């Protein structure tokens, strides 16, 4: 027997995807549609900090919610949703990728050293 442990984030996203996917997708796409399109392809929210939303009693960053719902992925609390465009206000699913905190820090170092790679966008 193999035991698989989920943290609360994985369990919550699992419930969202298995039991509320249609409603969650409608919510995610409404945020995407309301976002402003930038010249570099970013879809940004009209906020100073990354936008958050409340769904099924939980508050979560909009970009994390959008990534997980659009890709039907259950992300753990140890995983981060990285912005390939380095714009934390961006909610474009094509600019988002799941990774570790170490991956995210390496992205920052590469961005500081070389700028945003347009091949990633």
DSSP file (Angstrom, degrees, kcal/mol; ACC not computed):
  #  RESIDUE AA STRUCTURE BP1 BP2  ACC     N-H-->O    O-->H-N    N-H-->O    O-->H-N    TCO  KAPPA ALPHA  PHI   PSI    X-CA   Y-CA   Z-CA
    1    1 A X              0   0    0      0, 0.0     2,-0.5     0, 0.0     0, 0.0   0.000 360.0 360.0 360.0 134.9    0.0    0.0    0.0
    2    2 A X        -     0   0    0      2,-0.0     2,-0.5     0, 0.0     0, 0.0  -0.916 360.0-150.0-106.7 127.6    1.2    3.5   -0.9
    3    3 A X        -     0   0    0     -2,-0.5     2,-0.5     2,-0.0     0, 0.0  -0.829   8.9-164.9 -96.9 133.0    0.3    6.4    1.3
    4    4 A X        -     0   0    0     -2,-0.5     2,-0.5     2,-0.0    -2,-0.0  -0.975   5.5-155.4-118.6 125.8   -0.1    9.8   -0.4
    5    5 A X        -     0   0    0     -2,-0.5     2,-0.4     0, 0.0    -2,-0.0  -0.856   6.5-166.3-104.3 133.6   -0.2   12.8    1.8
    6    6 A X        -     0   0    0     -2,-0.5     2,-0.1    70,-0.0    70,-0.0  -0.915  13.7-138.2-112.5 141.7   -1.8   16.0    0.7
    7    7 A X     >  -     0   0    0     -2,-0.4     4,-2.3     1,-0.1     5,-0.2  -0.421  39.1 -93.9 -86.6 177.3   -1.4   19.3    2.4
    8    8 A X  H  > S+     0   0    0      1,-0.2     4,-2.3     2,-0.2     5,-0.2   0.823 124.5  54.6 -65.4 -30.7   -4.5   21.6    2.8
    9    9 A X  H  > S+     0   0    0      2,-0.2     4,-2.8     1,-0.2     5,-0.3   0.937 110.0  46.0 -66.3 -46.6   -3.8   23.5   -0.4
   10   10 A X  H  > S+     0   0    0      1,-0.2     4,-2.3     2,-0.2    -2,-0.2   0.904 113.6  49.7 -61.9 -41.5   -3.7   20.3   -2.5
   11   11 A X  H  X S+     0   0    0     -4,-2.3     4,-2.1     2,-0.2    -1,-0.2   0.913 112.6  47.3 -64.2 -42.4   -6.8   19.1   -0.8
   12   12 A X  H  X S+     0   0    0     -4,-2.3     4,-2.5     2,-0.2    -2,-0.2   0.946 114.2  45.2 -66.0 -48.6   -8.6   22.4   -1.4
   13   13 A X  H  X S+     0   0    0     -4,-2.8     4,-2.7    62,-0.2     5,-0.2   0.864 110.7  56.2 -63.7 -34.0   -7.6   22.6   -5.1
   14   14 A X  H  X S+     0   0    0     -4,-2.3     4,-2.5    -5,-0.3     5,-0.2   0.914 109.2  45.7 -60.9 -43.1   -8.5   19.0   -5.5
   15   15 A X  H  X>S+     0   0    0     -4,-2.1     4,-2.8     2,-0.2     5,-0.6   0.917 112.5  51.0 -65.6 -43.7  -12.0   19.7   -4.2
   16   16 A X  H  X5S+     0   0    0     -4,-2.5     4,-1.7     1,-0.2     8,-0.2   0.937 115.5  41.8 -58.6 -47.6  -12.3   22.8   -6.5
   17   17 A X  H  <5S+     0   0    0     -4,-2.7     4,-0.4     1,-0.2    -2,-0.2   0.884 121.4  39.4 -71.3 -39.5  -11.2   20.8   -9.6
   18   18 A X  H  <5S+     0   0    0     -4,-2.5    -2,-0.2    -5,-0.2    -1,-0.2   0.849 132.3  19.9 -81.3 -32.6  -13.3   17.7   -8.9
   19   19 A X  H  <5S+     0   0    0     -4,-2.8    -3,-0.2    -5,-0.2    -2,-0.2   0.640 134.1  27.0-113.5 -17.5  -16.5   19.3   -7.5
   20   20 A X  S  X<S+     0   0    0     -4,-1.7     4,-2.6    -5,-0.6     5,-0.2   0.015  72.5 128.2-137.0  29.1  -16.6   22.9   -8.7
   21   21 A X  H  > S+     0   0    0     -4,-0.4     4,-3.0     1,-0.2     5,-0.2   0.901  74.2  49.9 -61.2 -45.6  -14.6   23.1  -11.9
   22   22 A X  H  > S+     0   0    0      1,-0.2     4,-2.1     2,-0.2    -1,-0.2   0.929 114.9  43.8 -61.2 -46.0  -17.2   24.8  -14.1
   23   23 A X  H  > S+     0   0    0      2,-0.2     4,-2.1     1,-0.2    -1,-0.2   0.902 114.9  50.1 -64.6 -41.4  -17.8   27.6  -11.5
   24   24 A X  H  X S+     0   0    0     -4,-2.6     4,-2.7    -8,-0.2    -2,-0.2   0.900 110.2  49.7 -65.5 -41.1  -14.1   28.0  -10.8
   25   25 A X  H  X S+     0   0    0     -4,-3.0     4,-2.9    -5,-0.2     5,-0.2   0.907 109.2  52.0 -64.5 -40.7  -13.3   28.2  -14.6
   26   26 A X  H  X S+     0   0    0     -4,-2.1     4,-1.7    -5,-0.2    -1,-0.2   0.913 112.1  46.7 -60.6 -41.7  -16.0   30.9  -15.0
   27   27 A X  H  X S+     0   0    0     -4,-2.1     4,-1.6     2,-0.2    -2,-0.2   0.921 113.4  48.2 -65.7 -44.7  -14.5   32.8  -12.1
   28   28 A X  H  X S+     0   0    0     -4,-2.7     4,-2.1     1,-0.2    -2,-0.2   0.931 113.0  46.8 -62.5 -46.6  -10.9   32.5  -13.5
   29   29 A X  H  X S+     0   0    0     -4,-2.9     4,-2.6     1,-0.2    -1,-0.2   0.796 106.8  58.1 -70.1 -27.0  -11.9   33.5  -17.0
   30   30 A X  H  X S+     0   0    0     -4,-1.7     4,-1.4    -5,-0.2    -1,-0.2   0.882 108.4  46.6 -67.9 -36.0  -13.9   36.5  -15.7
   31   31 A X  H  X S+     0   0    0     -4,-1.6     4,-0.8    -3,-0.2    -2,-0.2   0.913 113.1  49.0 -68.8 -42.9  -10.7   37.8  -14.0
   32   32 A X  H >< S+     0   0    0     -4,-2.1     3,-0.8     1,-0.2    -2,-0.2   0.922 111.2  49.4 -61.9 -44.7   -8.7   37.2  -17.2
   33   33 A X  H 3< S+     0   0    0     -4,-2.6    -1,-0.2     1,-0.2    -2,-0.2   0.817 110.1  51.3 -66.1 -30.7  -11.3   39.0  -19.3
   34   34 A X  H 3< S+     0   0    0     -4,-1.4    -1,-0.2    -5,-0.2    -2,-0.2   0.612  91.3 102.8 -81.5 -11.9  -11.3   42.0  -17.0
   35   35 A X  S << S-     0   0    0     -3,-0.8     2,-0.4    -4,-0.8    10,-0.2  -0.327  77.0-114.4 -74.1 154.8   -7.6   42.3  -17.1
   36   36 A X  E     -A   44   0A   0      8,-3.0     8,-2.7    -2,-0.0     2,-0.5  -0.753  26.6-128.6 -89.6 131.3   -5.8   45.0  -19.1
   37   37 A X  E     -A   43   0A   0     -2,-0.4     6,-0.2     6,-0.2     2,-0.2  -0.694  23.2-156.0 -84.3 126.0   -3.6   43.7  -22.0
   38   38 A X    >   -     0   0    0      4,-3.0     3,-1.7    -2,-0.5    -1,-0.0  -0.520  30.7-105.6 -94.0 164.9   -0.1   45.0  -22.0
   39   39 A X  T 3  S+     0   0    0      1,-0.3    -1,-0.1    -2,-0.2    -2,-0.0   0.798 119.9  55.1 -60.2 -30.2    2.2   45.3  -25.0
   40   40 A X  T 3  S-     0   0    0      2,-0.1    -1,-0.3     1,-0.0    -3,-0.0   0.357 124.7 -99.5 -87.8   6.9    4.3   42.3  -23.8
   41   41 A X  S <  S+     0   0    0     -3,-1.7    -2,-0.1     1,-0.3    54,-0.1   0.329  76.1 142.5  94.2  -7.8    1.2   40.1  -23.6
   42   42 A X        -     0   0    0     -5,-0.1    -4,-3.0    43,-0.1     2,-0.6  -0.385  43.0-149.0 -64.6 144.1    0.7   40.4  -19.8
   43   43 A X  E     -A   37   0A   0     -6,-0.2    48,-3.2    -2,-0.1     2,-0.3  -0.946  26.6-168.3-112.1 105.3   -2.9   40.6  -18.6
   44   44 A X  E     -AB  36  90A   0     -8,-2.7    -8,-3.0    -2,-0.6    46,-0.2  -0.726  18.5-129.8-106.6 146.4   -2.7   42.8  -15.6
   45   45 A X        -     0   0    0     44,-1.5     2,-1.5    -2,-0.3   -10,-0.1  -0.535  29.3-113.5 -83.5 155.7   -5.2   43.5  -12.8
   46   46 A X  S    S+     0   0    0     -2,-0.2     2,-0.3   -12,-0.1    -1,-0.1  -0.353  81.6 105.7 -88.2  55.8   -6.0   47.1  -11.9
   47   47 A X  S    S-     0   0    0     -2,-1.5     4,-0.1     1,-0.1    -2,-0.1  -0.870  72.3-132.0-130.7 162.9   -4.4   46.7   -8.4
   48   48 A X  S    S+     0   0    0     -2,-0.3     2,-0.2     2,-0.1    -1,-0.1   0.852  96.7  31.8 -81.7 -37.9   -1.3   47.8   -6.7
   49   49 A X  S    S-     0   0    0      1,-0.1     3,-0.1    -3,-0.1    -2,-0.0  -0.708 113.8 -66.2-112.0 165.5   -0.5   44.4   -5.3
   50   50 A X        -     0   0    0     -2,-0.2    39,-0.1     1,-0.1    -1,-0.1  -0.293  62.9-110.5 -53.8 133.1   -1.3   41.0   -6.8
   51   51 A X        -     0   0    0     38,-0.1    11,-3.4    -4,-0.1    12,-0.4  -0.324  33.0-159.3 -67.4 145.0   -5.1   40.5   -6.8
   52   52 A X  E     -C   61   0B   0      9,-0.3     2,-0.3    10,-0.1     9,-0.2  -0.861   5.3-166.0-120.7 159.5   -6.7   38.0   -4.5
   53   53 A X  E     -C   60   0B   0      7,-2.6     7,-2.6    -2,-0.3     2,-0.5  -0.962  17.7-129.4-140.9 160.6  -10.1   36.3   -4.6
   54   54 A X  E     +C   59   0B   0     -2,-0.3     2,-0.4     5,-0.2     5,-0.2  -0.954  31.2 166.0-112.9 128.1  -12.3   34.4   -2.3
   55   55 A X  E >   -C   58   0B   0      3,-2.5     3,-1.6    -2,-0.5   -39,-0.1  -0.985  68.1  -8.1-144.5 129.8  -13.7   31.0   -3.5
   56   56 A X  T 3  S-     0   0    0     -2,-0.4     3,-0.1     1,-0.3    -1,-0.1   0.861 130.5 -52.7  50.1  41.4  -15.3   28.3   -1.4
   57   57 A X  T 3  S+     0   0    0      1,-0.2     2,-0.4     0, 0.0    -1,-0.3   0.552 116.9 106.2  79.8   7.4  -14.4   30.1    1.8
   58   58 A X  E <   -C   55   0B   0     -3,-1.6    -3,-2.5   -46,-0.0     2,-0.5  -0.967  60.0-142.0-124.4 136.8  -10.7   30.5    1.0
   59   59 A X  E     +C   54   0B   0     -2,-0.4     2,-0.3    -5,-0.2    -5,-0.2  -0.825  32.1 164.7 -94.6 132.4   -8.8   33.6   -0.1
   60   60 A X  E     -C   53   0B   0     -7,-2.6    -7,-2.6    -2,-0.5     2,-0.1  -0.981  44.8 -89.0-145.3 152.3   -6.1   32.9   -2.6
   61   61 A X  E  >  -C   52   0B   0     -2,-0.3     4,-2.3    -9,-0.2    -9,-0.3  -0.401  37.0-129.6 -61.7 138.8   -4.0   35.0   -5.0
   62   62 A X  H  > S+     0   0    0    -11,-3.4     4,-3.0     1,-0.2     5,-0.2   0.896 106.2  52.6 -60.3 -42.6   -5.8   35.3   -8.4
   63   63 A X  H  > S+     0   0    0    -12,-0.4     4,-2.4     1,-0.2    -1,-0.2   0.874 110.5  47.9 -64.7 -35.8   -2.8   34.2  -10.4
   64   64 A X  H  > S+     0   0    0      2,-0.2     4,-2.4    -3,-0.2     5,-0.2   0.923 113.6  47.4 -67.4 -44.8   -2.4   31.0   -8.3
   65   65 A X  H  X S+     0   0    0     -4,-2.3     4,-2.7     2,-0.2     5,-0.3   0.936 113.2  48.5 -60.4 -47.7   -6.1   30.3   -8.6
   66   66 A X  H  X S+     0   0    0     -4,-3.0     4,-2.8     1,-0.2     5,-0.4   0.931 111.8  48.9 -60.9 -47.5   -6.1   30.9  -12.4
   67   67 A X  H  X S+     0   0    0     -4,-2.4     4,-2.1    -5,-0.2    -1,-0.2   0.950 115.3  43.3 -58.2 -50.0   -3.1   28.7  -13.0
   68   68 A X  H  X>S+     0   0    0     -4,-2.4     5,-2.2     1,-0.2     4,-0.7   0.892 118.3  43.6 -66.0 -40.8   -4.4   25.8  -11.0
   69   69 A X  H  <5S+     0   0    0     -4,-2.7     3,-0.3    -5,-0.2    -2,-0.2   0.935 115.3  46.6 -72.5 -46.3   -8.0   26.0  -12.4
   70   70 A X  H  <5S+     0   0    0     -4,-2.8    -2,-0.2    -5,-0.3    -1,-0.2   0.900 124.1  34.1 -63.3 -40.1   -7.0   26.5  -16.0
   71   71 A X  H  <5S-     0   0    0     -4,-2.1    -1,-0.2    -5,-0.4    -2,-0.2   0.460 105.0-127.9 -93.6  -1.9   -4.4   23.7  -15.9
   72   72 A X  T  <5 +     0   0    0     -4,-0.7     2,-0.4    -3,-0.3    -3,-0.2   0.940  56.6 150.6  51.4  54.6   -6.5   21.5  -13.5
   73   73 A X      < -     0   0    0     -5,-2.2     2,-0.8    -6,-0.2    -1,-0.2  -0.917  46.1-141.4-117.4 138.9   -3.5   21.2  -11.2
   74   74 A X        -     0   0    0     -2,-0.4     2,-0.4   -60,-0.0   -64,-0.2  -0.885  25.1-161.1-100.7 106.5   -3.5   20.8   -7.4
   75   75 A X        -     0   0    0     -2,-0.8   -62,-0.2   -66,-0.2   -61,-0.1  -0.701   7.5-137.8 -91.7 135.7   -0.6   22.9   -6.1
   76   76 A X    >   -     0   0    0     -2,-0.4     3,-1.1   -67,-0.1    -1,-0.0  -0.335  28.5-106.2 -81.7 170.2    0.8   22.3   -2.6
   77   77 A X  T 3  S+     0   0    0      1,-0.2    -1,-0.1    -2,-0.1    -2,-0.0   0.724 120.9  60.7 -68.7 -19.9    1.8   25.0   -0.2
   78   78 A X  T 3  S+     0   0    0      2,-0.0    23,-0.5    22,-0.0     2,-0.3   0.625  94.4  77.9 -80.4 -14.1    5.4   24.2   -1.0
   79   79 A X    <   -     0   0    0     -3,-1.1     2,-0.3    21,-0.1    21,-0.2  -0.736  66.0-157.5 -98.7 145.6    4.9   25.0   -4.7
   80   80 A X  E     -D   99   0C   0     19,-3.1    19,-2.5    -2,-0.3     2,-0.7  -0.872  19.8-124.3-117.0 153.0    4.8   28.5   -6.1
   81   81 A X  E     -D   98   0C   0     -2,-0.3     2,-0.3    17,-0.2    17,-0.2  -0.889  34.4-151.0 -95.6 115.3    3.3   29.9   -9.3
   82   82 A X  E     -D   97   0C   0     15,-3.7    15,-2.0    -2,-0.7     2,-0.7  -0.618   8.3-135.9 -90.9 144.8    6.1   31.6  -11.1
   83   83 A X  E >   -D   96   0C   0     -2,-0.3     3,-1.3    13,-0.2    13,-0.2  -0.890   9.6-165.7 -98.9 109.5    5.6   34.6  -13.4
   84   84 A X  T 3  S+     0   0    0     11,-3.2    33,-0.3    -2,-0.7    -1,-0.1   0.755  94.1  52.2 -65.3 -22.2    7.8   34.0  -16.5
   85   85 A X  T 3  S-     0   0    0     10,-0.5    -1,-0.3     2,-0.2    31,-0.1   0.538 107.3-129.6 -88.5  -8.8    7.1   37.7  -17.3
   86   86 A X    <   +     0   0    0     -3,-1.3     2,-0.6     9,-0.2    -2,-0.1   0.767  69.7 124.3  63.2  28.5    8.3   38.8  -13.8
   87   87 A X    >   -     0   0    0      1,-0.1     3,-2.0     3,-0.0    -1,-0.2  -0.929  46.3-164.9-119.6 104.1    5.1   40.9  -13.4
   88   88 A X  T 3  S+     0   0    0     -2,-0.6   -25,-0.2     1,-0.3    -1,-0.1   0.627  88.1  60.7 -67.7 -12.6    3.2   39.8  -10.2
   89   89 A X  T 3  S+     0   0    0    -39,-0.1   -44,-1.5   -41,-0.1    -1,-0.3   0.557  82.5 108.2 -86.1  -8.4    0.1   41.6  -11.4
   90   90 A X  B <   +B   44   0A   0     -3,-2.0   -46,-0.2   -46,-0.2   -48,-0.1  -0.491  39.6 176.4 -75.5 134.7   -0.1   39.4  -14.5
   91   91 A X        +     0   0    0    -48,-3.2     2,-0.6    -2,-0.2    -1,-0.1   0.129  34.1 132.3-120.0  16.8   -2.9   36.8  -14.7
   92   92 A X    >   -     0   0    0    -49,-0.3     3,-2.1     1,-0.2     4,-0.4  -0.604  51.7-147.7 -71.4 116.4   -2.1   35.5  -18.2
   93   93 A X  G >  S+     0   0    0     -2,-0.6     3,-1.0     1,-0.3    -1,-0.2   0.787  96.6  61.8 -57.9 -27.4   -2.1   31.7  -17.9
   94   94 A X  G 3  S+     0   0    0      1,-0.2    -1,-0.3    27,-0.1    -2,-0.1   0.681 103.3  50.0 -72.0 -16.4    0.5   31.5  -20.6
   95   95 A X  G <  S+     0   0    0     -3,-2.1   -11,-3.2   -54,-0.1   -10,-0.5   0.422  98.1  85.8 -98.3  -0.8    2.9   33.5  -18.4
   96   96 A X  E <   +D   83   0C   0     -3,-1.0     2,-0.3    -4,-0.4   -13,-0.2  -0.821  48.4 170.3-109.7 141.2    2.5   31.3  -15.3
   97   97 A X  E     -D   82   0C   0    -15,-2.0   -15,-3.7    -2,-0.4     2,-0.3  -0.995  31.1-118.2-147.0 145.5    4.3   28.1  -14.4
   98   98 A X  E     +D   81   0C   0     -2,-0.3     2,-0.3   -17,-0.2   -17,-0.2  -0.615  49.9 131.0 -84.9 141.4    4.4   25.9  -11.3
   99   99 A X  E     -D   80   0C   0    -19,-2.5   -19,-3.1    -2,-0.3     2,-0.2  -0.934  50.5 -75.4-166.4-170.6    7.7   25.5   -9.5
  100  100 A X     >  -     0   0    0     -2,-0.3     4,-2.1   -21,-0.2   -21,-0.1  -0.460  43.8-106.0 -95.6 171.0    9.6   25.6   -6.3
  101  101 A X  H  > S+     0   0    0    -23,-0.5     4,-2.3     1,-0.2     5,-0.2   0.853 123.6  55.1 -64.6 -33.3   10.8   28.6   -4.3
  102  102 A X  H  > S+     0   0    0      2,-0.2     4,-2.4     1,-0.2    -1,-0.2   0.910 106.7  49.9 -65.6 -41.7   14.3   27.8   -5.5
  103  103 A X  H  > S+     0   0    0      1,-0.2     4,-2.4     2,-0.2    -2,-0.2   0.921 110.8  50.5 -59.3 -43.9   13.1   27.9   -9.1
  104  104 A X  H  X S+     0   0    0     -4,-2.1     4,-1.9     1,-0.2    -2,-0.2   0.897 110.2  48.5 -63.6 -41.9   11.5   31.2   -8.4
  105  105 A X  H  X S+     0   0    0     -4,-2.3     4,-2.4     2,-0.2    -1,-0.2   0.894 110.2  51.7 -66.6 -39.6   14.6   32.7   -6.9
  106  106 A X  H  X S+     0   0    0     -4,-2.4     4,-2.6     1,-0.2     5,-0.2   0.903 107.1  53.9 -63.7 -39.4   16.7   31.5   -9.8
  107  107 A X  H  X S+     0   0    0     -4,-2.4     4,-2.5     1,-0.2    -1,-0.2   0.919 108.4  50.4 -57.3 -43.3   14.2   33.2  -12.1
  108  108 A X  H  X S+     0   0    0     -4,-1.9     4,-2.8     2,-0.2     5,-0.2   0.929 110.1  48.9 -61.3 -46.5   14.8   36.4  -10.2
  109  109 A X  H  X S+     0   0    0     -4,-2.4     4,-2.1     1,-0.2    -1,-0.2   0.922 113.1  46.7 -61.0 -44.6   18.6   36.1  -10.4
  110  110 A X  H  X>S+     0   0    0     -4,-2.6     4,-3.1     1,-0.2     5,-0.5   0.892 112.6  50.5 -65.4 -38.6   18.4   35.5  -14.2
  111  111 A X  H  X5S+     0   0    0     -4,-2.5     4,-2.3    -5,-0.2    -2,-0.2   0.927 111.3  47.8 -64.5 -44.4   16.0   38.4  -14.6
  112  112 A X  H  <5S+     0   0    0     -4,-2.8    -2,-0.2     1,-0.2    -1,-0.2   0.869 119.2  40.8 -63.3 -36.5   18.2   40.8  -12.7
  113  113 A X  H  <5S+     0   0    0     -4,-2.1    -2,-0.2    -5,-0.2    -1,-0.2   0.889 137.1   8.7 -79.6 -40.2   21.2   39.7  -14.7
  114  114 A X  H  <5S-     0   0    0     -4,-3.1    -3,-0.2     1,-0.2    -2,-0.2   0.507  96.2-123.5-123.8  -8.0   19.7   39.4  -18.2
  115  115 A X     << -     0   0    0     -4,-2.3     2,-0.4    -5,-0.5    -1,-0.2  -0.283  58.2 -30.2  85.4-179.2   16.2   40.9  -18.1
  116  116 A X        -     0   0    0    -31,-0.1     2,-0.7    -2,-0.1   -31,-0.1  -0.585  62.3-130.5 -75.3 128.6   13.0   39.1  -19.2
  117  117 A X    >   -     0   0    0     -2,-0.4     3,-1.8   -33,-0.3     4,-0.4  -0.715   9.3-152.5 -80.4 115.5   13.6   36.6  -21.9
  118  118 A X  G >  S+     0   0    0     -2,-0.7     3,-0.8     1,-0.3    -1,-0.2   0.703  90.9  71.2 -64.7 -17.6   11.1   37.2  -24.7
  119  119 A X  G 3  S+     0   0    0      1,-0.2    -1,-0.3     2,-0.2    -2,-0.0   0.753  93.2  56.9 -67.2 -22.7   11.2   33.6  -25.7
  120  120 A X  G <         0   0    0     -3,-1.8    -1,-0.2     1,-0.2    -2,-0.2   0.676 360.0 360.0 -80.0 -17.3    9.4   32.8  -22.4
  121  121 A X    <         0   0    0     -3,-0.8    -1,-0.2    -4,-0.4    -2,-0.2   0.431 360.0 360.0 -95.1 360.0    6.5   35.0  -23.4
